[in-house]
Amino acid sequence: MDDLVKFLRARIDEDEAIAKAPTHAAWAAAEWRSCEVDGASYVDLGTNHLDRVSSLTDAEMEHIARHDPARVLREVDAKRRILAEHDEVAAGAASDDWLIRDPSRAVLRILDPVLRTLALPYADHPEYRNSWHP
């Protein structure tokens, strides 16, 4: 389980770094949405700046707008909160006090499939282990 948690932390850190990487300042700071102007689809970066990438379809632009950096960073935060809960329960599972240890171990058994499911989107990563598959 420790290897799975380390794997997840590394992937979450990568997701965060990618979300913070856009060099166009508006891309990094805006809430993206797709919009239409004069019959053409654009990605509205929320700063009175519309970007149109002619090679993309409307559906692809909607996908980009849906997965804007701000949304990815909220997802990173949510996953880190789940891992923090795991860390707290894992610490209790190591306790010498059976009143803390035994319930914590039960909760860890419940969290195990949650962590495995969180790792599933990264199944194509070279460090992903098939034994982690939920």
C-alpha positions as CSV (number, residue, x, y, z in Angstrom):
1,M,0.0,0.0,0.0
2,D,2.9,2.4,0.7
3,D,4.1,2.0,-2.9
4,L,0.6,2.8,-4.2
5,V,0.4,5.9,-2.0
6,K,3.9,7.1,-3.2
7,F,2.9,6.4,-6.8
8,L,-0.3,8.4,-6.4
9,R,1.5,11.3,-4.7
10,A,4.0,11.4,-7.6
11,R,1.3,11.4,-10.3
12,I,-0.7,14.1,-8.4
13,D,2.5,16.3,-8.2
14,E,2.9,15.8,-11.9
15,D,-0.7,16.8,-12.6
16,E,-0.2,19.9,-10.5
17,A,3.0,20.9,-12.3
18,I,1.4,20.5,-15.7
19,A,-1.6,22.5,-14.6
20,K,0.7,25.3,-13.5
21,A,2.9,25.2,-16.6
22,P,0.9,27.2,-19.2
23,T,3.1,30.1,-20.2
24,H,0.2,32.3,-21.4
25,A,-0.8,34.1,-18.2
26,A,-4.5,34.1,-19.0
27,W,-4.4,30.3,-19.5
28,A,-3.0,29.7,-16.0
29,A,-5.4,32.1,-14.2
30,A,-8.7,31.8,-15.9
31,E,-11.8,29.7,-15.6
32,W,-12.1,28.3,-19.1
33,R,-15.3,27.8,-21.0
34,S,-16.2,27.3,-24.6
35,C,-18.2,29.9,-26.4
36,E,-19.4,30.9,-29.9
37,V,-18.7,34.2,-31.6
38,D,-20.0,34.9,-35.1
39,G,-20.6,31.2,-35.6
40,A,-17.1,30.1,-34.6
41,S,-16.2,28.2,-31.5
42,Y,-13.6,29.6,-29.1
43,V,-12.2,28.9,-25.7
44,D,-12.9,31.9,-23.5
45,L,-10.1,32.3,-21.0
46,G,-12.2,34.6,-18.9
47,T,-10.0,37.6,-19.5
48,N,-11.7,39.1,-22.6
49,H,-9.2,37.0,-24.6
50,L,-10.6,34.4,-26.9
51,D,-8.4,31.7,-28.4
52,R,-9.4,29.7,-31.5
53,V,-7.3,26.7,-32.6
54,S,-8.6,26.0,-36.0
55,S,-7.4,22.4,-36.1
56,L,-9.6,21.5,-33.1
57,T,-13.2,20.5,-33.3
58,D,-15.9,22.1,-31.1
59,A,-16.0,18.9,-29.0
60,E,-12.2,19.1,-28.5
61,M,-12.4,22.7,-27.5
62,E,-15.2,21.9,-25.0
63,H,-12.9,19.2,-23.6
64,I,-10.1,21.7,-23.2
65,A,-12.4,24.1,-21.5
66,R,-13.7,21.4,-19.2
67,H,-10.2,20.5,-18.1
68,D,-8.8,23.9,-17.5
69,P,-5.8,24.3,-15.1
70,A,-8.0,25.7,-12.2
71,R,-10.2,22.6,-12.3
72,V,-7.2,20.3,-12.4
73,L,-5.8,22.1,-9.4
74,R,-9.1,21.6,-7.5
75,E,-8.9,17.9,-8.4
76,V,-5.3,17.7,-7.2
77,D,-6.4,19.3,-3.9
78,A,-9.2,16.8,-3.5
79,K,-6.9,13.8,-4.1
80,R,-4.4,15.1,-1.6
81,R,-7.1,15.4,1.0
82,I,-8.0,11.7,0.4
83,L,-4.3,10.8,0.8
84,A,-4.1,12.9,4.0
85,E,-7.1,11.0,5.4
86,H,-5.3,7.7,4.5
87,D,-2.1,8.9,6.3
88,E,-4.0,9.7,9.5
89,V,-5.7,6.3,9.5
90,A,-2.5,4.6,8.7
91,A,-0.9,6.2,11.7
92,G,-3.7,4.9,13.9
93,A,-3.3,1.4,12.4
94,A,0.3,1.4,13.7
95,S,-0.8,2.3,17.3
96,D,0.0,0.0,20.2
97,D,-3.5,0.8,21.6
98,W,-5.9,-1.8,20.1
99,L,-8.8,0.6,20.6
100,I,-7.2,2.8,18.0
101,R,-5.3,0.2,15.9
102,D,-8.1,-2.2,15.2
103,P,-10.7,0.4,14.0
104,S,-8.0,2.1,12.0
105,R,-7.1,-1.2,10.2
106,A,-10.7,-1.7,9.4
107,V,-10.9,1.8,7.8
108,L,-7.7,1.1,5.9
109,R,-9.4,-2.0,4.3
110,I,-12.2,0.4,3.2
111,L,-9.7,3.0,1.9
112,D,-7.7,0.4,-0.1
113,P,-10.2,0.2,-3.0
114,V,-10.5,4.0,-3.0
115,L,-6.8,4.4,-3.5
116,R,-6.7,1.7,-6.1
117,T,-9.5,3.5,-8.0
118,L,-7.7,6.9,-7.7
119,A,-4.7,5.2,-9.4
120,L,-6.7,3.8,-12.2
121,P,-6.5,6.8,-14.5
122,Y,-2.7,6.4,-14.4
123,A,-2.8,2.8,-15.5
124,D,-0.9,3.6,-18.6
125,H,2.0,5.0,-16.6
126,P,5.1,2.8,-16.7
127,E,5.3,2.6,-12.9
128,Y,1.7,1.5,-12.5
129,R,1.4,-2.0,-11.2
130,N,-1.3,-4.3,-12.4
131,S,-1.7,-5.6,-8.9
132,W,-3.1,-2.2,-7.9
133,H,-6.0,-2.7,-10.3
134,P,-9.2,-2.4,-8.3
